Amino acid sequence: MSSLHLRVRRWVTLWLSIGIICGVIAVSIILGDNLTPPQEKIVLLIGAAHWLLGGLVCWAFESVKVETRNTSPSAKKPEDNTPERFWHPASDFLLPGRGRSILPRRH
């Protein structure tokens, strides 16, 4: 069984929310005020430039990724970035001679 996982960087969500807020403001200004046709075109061009620039930057930095993950138990393998665990016998923590511990005492 595989599932889709969408990875989005934080600045992309900030860019998206700013775009939505500015878009709502721009639409309310266009519908509410008596703007001339050139002014409406300028507002729409600025909005389109915002979305185009955001899309290009997201694509260039690969900020939005869709990954497929195989979640079946047989396909799971250990992570390569986990640190290795070392095992030491108790005698490694004793000083030679009298056998005093080098670890701090428990209280």
N, C-alpha and C positions, 0 to 999 in steps of 0.2 A: 504494500500500500504506500503510495507516495502522496505528498502534500506540497502545496505551493507555499512559499514563504517570501513575503515582500520585505526587502530591506531598504529603508529610507533614512537618509541622514537628517539630523535635526534642522539644519539650515534650509533644507528643502521644504519642510513643513512650515517654517517661518516665512519663506518666500511665497508659498502657496496661500497662507493665511493673509499676508499683506496684499497679495493680488486679489483675493476675494473681497476683502474690506474695501480696497480702492475701486474695485469693479462695482460694488454696490453703491458707493458714493458717486461714481461717474454716471451710472444709470439713473440714480435719483436726480442728479443735476441736469442730465439731458431731458428727462421727462418732466421735471418740475419747473425749470427755468426756461426762459425764451432765449435759447442760444441760437446764434446764427449758424447756418450750415458749415462754414469753415471752422467755427469753434467746436462744433460737434465732431468734425473729422479729426481735429487735433486731439481731442480727448480720447477718441477711439484709437487713433494711431499710437498714442502714449500707452494705452492699455494693451494693445497688440504687441508693442515693442517689449513691454514688461514680460508678457507670457512667452514671447519668442526668445528673449534673452535668457529667461529662467530655464526654458527647455534646452537651449544650447549648452548652458553651463552644467545642467544636470547630466546631459549626455557626455560632455567632455570629461567630467570628473567621475563618471560612472556612479552617481550618487543614488540612483534608484536601480535596484537589482531584483529580479524575480528568480528565486532558486527553487529547485525541486529537491525534496528530501525523501529518501526512502526510509520509512518508519518501521519496516518489518524487523522482527527480532533477529532473524538470521543474517541480515545485511549490516547490523551494527558492528563497527570495529572501533578499537580504542583510539582516542584522540592522539594526534602526534605532538600537540603542544603541551601536554601535561608533563610536569616535571617528574623525573625519575625518582623512585623511592629507594632509599638506601637502608639496609638493615645492618645493625651493629650488635654484636653480643654485649652482654652486661659488663664483661671484663674490659671492654674498651674504655669504660668510664671510671675505672679504678686506677689509682696511682700505684706504681710498682712498689713492692716492699710490703708495707703494712696493709695495703688494700683499702685505703681511704678513697672515698668517692670524690670525683671532681665536679659533680653536679651539686647545686645548692640543696640544703636540707629542707624537707617539707615541714611545715608547722601545722 
